[in-house]
Every structure is written in structure tokens, then in C-alpha cells.
Amino acid sequence: MSSNSASAPAEVFRRAFVLGLGALVFAAACGGEVPAPKTPSRGKRDILDPAELFPDDLDLVLRVDLGRMRAQLGPLADALSARVEEESGGEEALVSQAITRAKVVWIGLRAADAEVGDRVLVVEGDVEDVRPDPRLFRLVDPPIADDVRTWERNGPLGRATTARIHAFADRMIVFVTPIEVDSVERVLLKGPDNRRRDPAAEGLVSADLRARRLPPSLERRFPSIASIIGGLERARASAVMVGDALRVDAEITAGTGQAAGKAENLLRALREGGQGSRYAVLFEDIRIERVDRAVRVRWDLSSEVLRALLEGKLAAPERMQGER
């Protein structure tokens, strides 16, 4: 395996990890304009569980326990914050303010086109005074649902811009981009979607992903990998601190035992390639096992490796040992 191909898993994992955390502070981004959303109708739906707010068209939902993260990561949280800011490319002031008050943050998006910007962001915490600038947002009256105050942004919108904000008393605030406005309104009016993603409420970070085929352009370039991914159904993962290490537990479910076997073989090949690369330190402690249609992965990352991963400074094992 070439050095470029060997480094790919490390870079993909780093980008995916930072994306999940960086999505917490994604700001209004430049892009094509889309029409402002229509004024909603009134309903009587009060949703208490944040996971119920995500429409089923969002195939990836992440839950980040910021309260626990701040307590357990210590100084590493500073490196994380700096990396998140760099990856996000800027901050929307109100979203940033909400996150500083957050205990738990949820982010829902479509994994295949995450960079486009369609998302739903839910912030739980002390957010009673986190309210939009009336020069930018107007209060919707009558409200969409009882006990929910809603604001919508004035004028034309970029695709990644917050188009609508829903506030649930003093405990929760929701930021919705334009494409997801109608879907979230439907959920508020009619109740949660049955096929929504629902990450486990545990650990520092947890995720629930509905597997989908790769875009046609990537399927043509990587037919073997596309075939394997096409046989998958779901992936769930959570990350917890065990001592000073971060432990990631993931379970990937395939449609058949044969498809699961192919996924297992791919993961083992990636691990083997990584262990023979300059990023070997990242792949030192990965365990993979298959049970019927499920492939389970346990990945332990020391605090030193985690910091290097977030800072984009992964080094050969001997170099990292010399820096300790």
C-alpha cells in the first residue's frame, strides 16, 4: 500500500471526527440564494426529547455532551476548540453564544453532502436569553406550536444560513437551515418521524448513521468500496473517556452476513495498511469482530494521539514518544 493510500484512513477519520464536533459551530456560509420559508401554520405539538426533532431525511445525527467533554478533556478541550474553529471557517454569533451555554448539543445532517450545509442544530442548556437580533429575524405569530417561539430570517438566504430558530422555554433552542424548514415544521405539527436517527444518550459523543450508496461519481471511481458500502444499513458509535484515553465503540449493521464479511475485510485491510504507514500510532489499538450481520469495532486513542489528531500533527510513533 502506498504512503498516500495508507494515510487516507487517518485523514478520513480526522475529518469525520472534527466534522462531527465542528458542525456544532458551523456558521452562516456563502452560497446560492434560496427563497425565504413560508409562514407556518399553528399546531399543538410539544416535543420534549431533542432526538424527536430530527426529520428522517437527515441520515446522520450526532449527540455531543459538552458538559461532560469540558469536565473530562481538560486542557485538550482548548485544542479541540481551536481545531473546530479552523474547520468551521467562521462562527455565527448566536449559534456560538448558544453553544457556550450548552450542556448537550445535537446535530443532524446528510452525510453524503455535509459540506453543502443542510442541517438541524439543537442546543440544550441555559439558553433562556439566547434570542435572535430582531433586525435579522422576525417573530412568527401565531406560533407553530404551543410552548414554542419561532423566528424566521428576513430576506433571501444562503443554503447554509440559519433560516428559522425555535425556542423551547429556557431549556432548548433549535437552528434550522432553509432546506430543512418544512421538515422540522412537519415534525412539530405531526410528531416525530419513525425512521429518524437516534444516537445513544451516552459518552462524550455518539452518532447514528443510516448507510447510503456513494454518489454515482464516486461509485465509478471506487466500484469495490461502493459495492461494500451499498450492502450496509446502519452504523452507531459512541466515544467515552477511559482513563486518559478516548475509546470509540462502533457497530456497523449490514443487510446480509456476506455483506458484513466484506465490511469486516475492508476494515481489517484499512487497519493493516494504517499500521504499516507513518500514521501507525493511530492504529495501534483497534479491535474488529463480526457477529452475524454486525461488525463491531473498538478503537482506543491516547490523549497524546487524540491531541495530535485534532491538531493535524500526527507523527511517527518514535517522534511522538520523544515529545512526551
N, C-alpha and C positions, 0 to 999 in steps of 0.2 A: 504493500500500500504506500502511495506517495506521501510526502510530508504534507502536501496541500489537502489531500483527501483525508489524511489522519487527523488534521486539525479541524476539519469540518464539524465533527460531532461536538467538540469543545465549544466552537463558536456558536453553533446552533443552540446548544444548551444555555450558554451565557446569554444570548439574545432573548431566548424564550423566558429565562428566569427574570431578566431585567424588564422585559415587556410586561410580565405579569405585575411587577411592582411599579414599573414606570407608568403603566396605564392609570395608576392612582392619581397622577398629577398631570395627565395629558391636558394640554390647553386647547383653546380655540386655535385651529390651524387654518392656513390658507388653502383655498381650493375653489372648485366651481361653485357658483351660487345655486341654491335650491330655493323653492318658494317657501315662504313662512307658513307654518302649520295652520290648519283651520281651527277656529274657536271650538272647543269641545262642548259636548252636551253634559248635562248633570247626571250623576249616578249616585248610588248609595253603597259603595264598596269600601270597606276599611281593611287594608291589608296590614297585618302585624308582623309577619315573617318576611324579612328582606328578600329571601330566595324566591318568594312568590311573585315578586315584581318583574322578574325577567321573562320576556316573551320567548317562545320556543324557537324563534328563528335565530336566536343567538346560540351558537353551538359551543361556546366556551364561557364558563363563569368561574371566576377566581374569588376566593374569600381571603382577606388579609387581616389578621388580628394585630393591629398596630399597637394596641396597649401591651400585649404580650411581647411583641417584637422589640419595643422600646426597652422593656424591662430585661429581656434576655440577651439581646445582642450587644448592649452596652456601647463601647466606642465604635464597634463595627457599624452601628446604625448611621454614624456620620458618613462613613464611606459609601454606604448604601444610598443615603440621601443625595450625595454629590453625584453618584452614578445615575440615579434616577433623573435628576435634573438635566444632566447632559443628554440622556437618551430621549427625554420627552421633548426637548427642543423649545422649552418655554413653559410658562405657567399662566393659567387663567386665575386671576386674583381670588375670585370667590371659591373656586374649587380648592385652591391652596389653603385658604382660610378654613374651609370645612375639614380638610384633612388634618390640619393641626389640632382640631378639636376631636378627631375621630378616635373611637375605641376599635371599631371594626369597619372595614371598607370592602365592598363587593364591586366587581367589575364584570360586565357581560359584553361579549363581542363575538364577531365571526372570525375564527382563527385564520381562515384562508386569505382574508383581505383585511387583517387587523390594521394595517398601516393606512387604510382609507379613512378610518376614523369613526365608523358607526359604533356606538356604544351606549350602555346604560351604566351609570356610576351611582352606587348607593352608599351613603355615609351614615353610620350610626355613631352617636356620641352627643356631646354637649353643643348642639348646633342651633339652639333657640334663636340666637341673634345673627345667624348667618343668613342674610337675606340679600337679594339682588338689587343692583342700582336701578331705581325707578326710571332713570333716563335711558336704560337699555332694555328693561323688561317691564311689561305691564301685567298687573294682577288680573287673572281670569275671574270674571264674575257673571253668572253664578259659578261656583266651584264645580269641578268634575265630580267629586265625591265628598261625602261628609267627613269632617276632620282632616281634610287635605286642602292646603292652599297651593295654588298653582300660578306660576308666572310664565309668560311666553315672551320670547325675544322679539323686539321690533325690527321690521325690515328684512331684506334678503339675508340669507345665511350661507356660510361655508359649510361643507358637508360634515366637518369635524367640530363645528361650533356647538356649544350648548344652546339648544333651541327652546327647551322647556325645563322648568325646575318645579318639583313637587316637594312640599314641606309637610311632614307629619308631626304636628305639635312641636315639642322641643327635643325630640329624640332621633329624628331621621330626616335626611334631605336627599333628593334624587336629582341627578343631572342627566338629561336625555338629549341626544343629538337628533337632527331632523328626521332621518330615515326611520328612527325608532319611535317617533312621537305617537303615531296612530296605534302601534302595537302595545305600547305601555298604557295608553288610554283604554284600549280594549280590556287589558288585564284589570285595570282599576274598576271598570264598569262590570265586567262579567266574571271576574275571579281568575285565579292562576291557571296557566296552561299545564296540561297533564304531562307533556313531554319536555318541560323546561329542564335546564341543567340545575343541579342541586349539590354543590360541594359540601363535604362533611364540615361540621362546625367544630373543628379541632386543629391544633397545631398553629404554627406561625402563618402558614399559607396552605390553602387547599384548593383543589381545582377539579372541575368536572367537564370533560370534553366529549362531544359527540363526534365520532370519526366520520370524515367525509373523503370522497375521492379528491385527488390532486387536480388542480386546474389542467385543462387539456394540454396547454403548452408544456407543463412540467411532466405530464404523463408521457408525452412523446420523447422528452429528453431522458427520462428515467423510468422506462417501462417496468423494470423488475421491481423497483421500490414502489411504483404506483400500484402494481398488482398486489403487493403485500398490504399496503395501506388500504386498498379497496376492500380487503377482507376483514377489516377491523370495524367494531361497532362503538366502543366506548373506552375512555381512559379516565381513571380517577387517581388523584395523587394528593398527598399531604406532606408537609415538611415540619419537623419538630426539632428542638434542640435536645441533644443527649450529651450531657457534659458540656464540652466546648465545641462539639461537632454538630453539624446540621445533618439530620437523617431524613432522606426523602423516600417514602414508600409509595409505589405506584402499582396499579393493576390495570392491565390492558385486556379488554374482552374482545374476542374475535367471533365471527359468525359460525365457524366450524373449528374442530380440533386441528385440521390440516392448516387452516389459515393461522391459527395460534402458533403452530410449529414453525411456520415461515417467519412470523414476527419474532419468535424466540431466536431463530437462527440469525436474523438481521441484527438483533440487539447484541448477541454474542460476538458477531463479526465486528460491530462497532466498538465493543469493549476491547477486543483483541487488537484492533487497529489503533485505538487510543493508547493502549498500554505500550505499544511499540513506537509511539511518537514522542515529541518533545513535551507533550501535554500529559505524559504518563501519570503524573501526580494526581490528576483529576480522576483517573480511572482505577486508582489503587484498591478501592473498596466498593465494588459493585457486585451484587449477587442477583442472579437471574434464575427463576424456576418457572416451570409450566405445569398447570393443573387443568387438564381437560381443555376448555376453550379460553382459559385465562393465563396470562403471563404476568408474573409478579416480579417487581424489581425493587431492591433495597440499595440505596446509594448513600454512603456516609462521606461527608465533606468536612474536613477540619476547619477551624476558624481561620487558619493561615491560607488554606486553599480557597475558602469562601471569599475572603478579602481580595485575594488576587483575581478571582473570577469576576467579582463586581468591579474591580478597578481596571480590568482588561490587561492585567500584568502577570498572566500565568507564565511560570518559568519551569525549567527542567528541575527535577527533584533535588539534585545536588545544590543548585543555586538557592532554592527555597530553604533548604536545611541550613545553608550558610548564613541566611538572613535572620534566622530565628534567634 
